[in-house]
Amino acid sequence: MSKKSRSKIWFLVHSWLALPIWFFVLIVCVTGTLAVVSQEIVWLANPQMRASPPADDAPRLNYDQIVAAIKQAEPDIIVDSISRPDEAHFALDVRVNYPDGRELTVYVNPYTGAIQGPAPPFNFQAFTRALHGWWLVPFTNGYSWGWYLVSFLSLPMLASLVTGLVVYKRFWKGFFRPTLRIRQGARIFWGDFHRLSGIWSIWFIAVISVTSTWFLIEAFMFDNQISISTAPVAAVVPRESVPLTTDGSPTPMISLEAAIREAKARIPGLDESFVSMPANAYSYLSVGGRSWYPLMFQTADINPYTGEVAATRLLSDRSSLEFVTESMRPLHTGDFGGIWIKLIWCFFGLLLSMMVLSGLLIWTKRTALATANALKRRNKRPRDEAATANSAGTTEISQ
Amino acid sequence: MSQVPTQASRSTLSRFWHKWRFHINVLLLLVPLGFMPKYFADAALFRGDTGLGEREIGEVQVGPWSLRLAELRNEAPRPDGPAGYMKNFNAALCDSCREQVKATYLRIGKPRSLRAAGVIFFGTPYRMGAMLPVPAKTKADAELWITMEGWDGSMHQASIPLSQASPATLAWLSTQGGKP
């Protein structure tokens, strides 16, 4: 096979990977981009989510003080968990239960303990993630088919990256001589745009497609009861260690600060970012957060009556395979190092969305041209439309 | 002669197909649009905006205490991998017993001891949930047993017919061939 026809085939493959499903791919890219910064969007839209200090030097309250402040404001509330978002400008997310049975997240000021308001009923973060992650298809028995539908896109995306680099001869030259011709018509512009954003996004497309391939594998393994987890099965607080009370009132629990101290003593360098209350009388209090490795959490389960650390899940407990697989999600979402990493992910997410669009535009313009050519020769060779389109494409990429 | 109109219509169709073949995937958007009402109904259900569950069973007296029981979903048990079929129940403790009850358990059939009281409820006294395994061989006249344990060590039990707790489960059991 000649070199030219081989590159023609690669080019055809590259076009066909996304073309028939371009709109689906586009919406998945756009919703993914939105999901990356969804927390920030809610922060912008909703002042209740902001952590404004009452004075410049106001100290942050500790977890016990937060719970006390909530109890004082609304004595009937039961606190389920407190989580401190990565960035200091976010209010604390506190999961609470109301006597009427509602279970919601409320935003609590970390300096005053004031309940600034409940998270709105329309959860923008959850919605964009659900739309992006599983196309809103409900999970009824194992993973939803929407999850498979979306994560399956990782394969054509990976293939697009590879074929794109094969088709774009000597693509590395594009790094040194960036070309973006603005004044030579739309087709030239979109072609340049597609190539230029493509080479600068190589790392990003690789990260996104590899991590989403893992999501596909993960669902497949779960649905086929294949497990690689080394995490122990969740244990319960032994019956003997929960003392009975003579007056029938609940056994007192240790303070949250005491629990955090225990956790920190066991996990060096722990930057605790959440505390979960025991889910019933026989479950543990959990404290967790990141330490030196930004992609994974370490947690400690603490007996709420004695303060004894009953179980830990440390970085060193993970197998090397789990080190890779558990890093996949933060790498995919860009949620591991604060606002700047999220903004980088968001920018390249937008670029990726534009690549879907520019790819489509290139095809449309080329087809318009090819159709015009084909119409001229219609009587002679009416079925030559596709071939014309391809040769036009080859000319276009070799420009 | 008869071939002329056929050919003409085919070429209209094929032209239409050629023009729109790469835009048909826009229709995939109907999937999330169709599931959107379900998504928001589920979100409201899990927030507790629409009550304790899809179907309230009512107040059940358990010794000196009582609890309000509900089916999270008004439907048959769902398969949960190798664990078999599971049915989710939600409950809320009575106002006066909130501070006294240490744990609440659910089981199909009468438990022999507190150690075998069944699955434990997770959550707060305002809203807690338990995932009850329902074997496909369960008999139609089975009873759902509720065991409650106090912080002082006391224990109380009560039962309601499974048919009352979950008619949808009973209907499902009758299709499982495990008839008595």
Chai-1 contact restraints between the chains, C-beta under 6 A:
chainA,res_idxA,chainB,res_idxB,connection_type,confidence,min_distance_angstrom,max_distance_angstrom,comment,restraint_id
A,L19,B,F22,contact,1.0,0.0,6.0,A-B,restraint_1
A,P20,B,F22,contact,1.0,0.0,6.0,A-B,restraint_2
A,I21,B,N25,contact,1.0,0.0,6.0,A-B,restraint_3
A,F23,B,N25,contact,1.0,0.0,6.0,A-B,restraint_4
A,F23,B,V26,contact,1.0,0.0,6.0,A-B,restraint_5
A,F24,B,N25,contact,1.0,0.0,6.0,A-B,restraint_6
A,F24,B,L28,contact,1.0,0.0,6.0,A-B,restraint_7
A,I78,B,T124,contact,1.0,0.0,6.0,A-B,restraint_8
A,N97,B,T124,contact,1.0,0.0,6.0,A-B,restraint_9
A,N97,B,Y126,contact,1.0,0.0,6.0,A-B,restraint_10
A,N97,B,R127,contact,1.0,0.0,6.0,A-B,restraint_11
A,P99,B,Y126,contact,1.0,0.0,6.0,A-B,restraint_12
A,G101,B,G48,contact,1.0,0.0,6.0,A-B,restraint_13
A,G101,B,L52,contact,1.0,0.0,6.0,A-B,restraint_14
A,G101,B,A92,contact,1.0,0.0,6.0,A-B,restraint_15
A,G101,B,Y126,contact,1.0,0.0,6.0,A-B,restraint_16
A,G101,B,R127,contact,1.0,0.0,6.0,A-B,restraint_17
A,R102,B,G48,contact,1.0,0.0,6.0,A-B,restraint_18
A,E103,B,G48,contact,1.0,0.0,6.0,A-B,restraint_19
A,E103,B,R127,contact,1.0,0.0,6.0,A-B,restraint_20
A,L104,B,R47,contact,1.0,0.0,6.0,A-B,restraint_21
A,L131,B,P32,contact,1.0,0.0,6.0,A-B,restraint_22
A,W135,B,V31,contact,1.0,0.0,6.0,A-B,restraint_23
A,W135,B,P32,contact,1.0,0.0,6.0,A-B,restraint_24
A,L136,B,P32,contact,1.0,0.0,6.0,A-B,restraint_25
A,L136,B,F35,contact,1.0,0.0,6.0,A-B,restraint_26
A,L136,B,Y39,contact,1.0,0.0,6.0,A-B,restraint_27
A,V137,B,F35,contact,1.0,0.0,6.0,A-B,restraint_28
A,P138,B,K38,contact,1.0,0.0,6.0,A-B,restraint_29
A,N141,B,P79,contact,1.0,0.0,6.0,A-B,restraint_30
A,Q225,B,G81,contact,1.0,0.0,6.0,A-B,restraint_31
A,Q225,B,P82,contact,1.0,0.0,6.0,A-B,restraint_32
A,L244,B,D152,contact,1.0,0.0,6.0,A-B,restraint_33
A,L244,B,G153,contact,1.0,0.0,6.0,A-B,restraint_34
A,T245,B,W151,contact,1.0,0.0,6.0,A-B,restraint_35
A,T245,B,D152,contact,1.0,0.0,6.0,A-B,restraint_36
A,G248,B,Q100,contact,1.0,0.0,6.0,A-B,restraint_37
A,G248,B,G150,contact,1.0,0.0,6.0,A-B,restraint_38
A,G248,B,W151,contact,1.0,0.0,6.0,A-B,restraint_39
A,G248,B,D152,contact,1.0,0.0,6.0,A-B,restraint_40
A,S249,B,E99,contact,1.0,0.0,6.0,A-B,restraint_41
A,P250,B,W151,contact,1.0,0.0,6.0,A-B,restraint_42
A,A279,B,F122,contact,1.0,0.0,6.0,A-B,restraint_43
A,N280,B,A103,contact,1.0,0.0,6.0,A-B,restraint_44
A,N280,B,I120,contact,1.0,0.0,6.0,A-B,restraint_45
A,N280,B,F122,contact,1.0,0.0,6.0,A-B,restraint_46
A,A281,B,K102,contact,1.0,0.0,6.0,A-B,restraint_47
A,A281,B,A103,contact,1.0,0.0,6.0,A-B,restraint_48
